[in-house]
Amino acid sequence: MQANNFEYRSYLKTELAQLYHPHLPSQYAMCKLRAWIRRCPGLHAQLYSHGEGKNDHSYTSRQVRLIVEYLDLP
């Protein structure tokens, strides 16, 4: 996606994973996105520093901004 088309909002985790990996089925896209997040210790720590749960089904807009900051736009 182009920078001016990406909307910083709350996303379902599968929805955001599919934006990063549109060619993969959602389950595999989620695994790949989680692996990328685990490889960025600073990102992983910040994602869940405000009480969000790792088992939540969505990322908040704050979390989406962090993910894009570390991993770039999808």
C-alpha positions as CSV (number, residue, x, y, z in Angstrom):
1,M,0.0,0.0,0.0
2,Q,1.1,3.6,-0.6
3,A,1.8,5.7,2.5
4,N,-1.1,8.1,1.7
5,N,-3.6,5.2,1.5
6,F,-2.7,3.4,4.7
7,E,-5.1,4.2,7.5
8,Y,-3.8,4.2,11.1
9,R,-6.7,2.6,13.0
10,S,-7.5,-0.5,14.9
11,Y,-7.1,-3.7,12.8
12,L,-8.0,-7.3,13.4
13,K,-4.7,-9.1,13.7
14,T,-5.5,-11.3,10.7
15,E,-6.5,-8.2,8.7
16,L,-3.1,-6.5,9.3
17,A,-1.2,-9.7,8.7
18,Q,-2.9,-10.0,5.3
19,L,-1.9,-6.5,4.4
20,Y,1.7,-7.5,5.0
21,H,1.4,-10.9,3.4
22,P,-1.5,-10.8,0.9
23,H,-0.2,-13.8,-1.0
24,L,-0.5,-16.1,2.1
25,P,-3.5,-17.7,3.8
26,S,-4.5,-15.7,6.9
27,Q,-3.2,-18.4,9.3
28,Y,0.3,-18.3,7.7
29,A,0.3,-14.5,7.4
30,M,-0.4,-14.3,11.1
31,C,2.5,-16.7,11.9
32,K,4.9,-14.6,9.7
33,L,3.8,-11.3,11.3
34,R,4.2,-12.7,14.8
35,A,7.7,-14.0,13.9
36,W,8.7,-10.5,12.7
37,I,7.4,-9.0,15.9
38,R,9.2,-11.5,18.1
39,R,12.5,-10.6,16.2
40,C,12.1,-7.0,17.3
41,P,12.4,-7.0,21.1
42,G,11.7,-3.3,21.4
43,L,8.6,-3.6,19.3
44,H,7.4,-6.7,21.2
45,A,7.9,-4.9,24.6
46,Q,6.1,-1.7,23.5
47,L,3.2,-3.5,21.9
48,Y,1.9,-4.9,25.2
49,S,3.2,-2.1,27.6
50,H,-0.3,-0.4,27.9
51,G,-2.3,-3.4,29.1
52,E,-3.2,-4.9,25.7
53,G,-3.2,-8.7,25.8
54,K,-1.2,-10.9,23.5
55,N,-4.4,-13.0,22.9
56,D,-6.5,-10.0,21.9
57,H,-8.0,-10.4,18.4
58,S,-7.1,-6.9,17.3
59,Y,-4.3,-4.3,17.4
60,T,-5.2,-0.8,18.7
61,S,-4.3,2.2,16.5
62,R,-1.3,2.8,18.9
63,Q,-0.1,-0.7,18.3
64,V,-0.5,-0.3,14.5
65,R,1.6,2.8,14.6
66,L,4.3,1.0,16.5
67,I,4.3,-2.0,14.0
68,V,4.5,0.4,11.0
69,E,7.3,2.3,12.8
70,Y,9.4,-0.8,13.2
71,L,8.4,-2.9,10.1
72,D,7.4,-0.1,7.6
73,L,4.1,0.2,5.8
74,P,2.5,-3.0,4.5
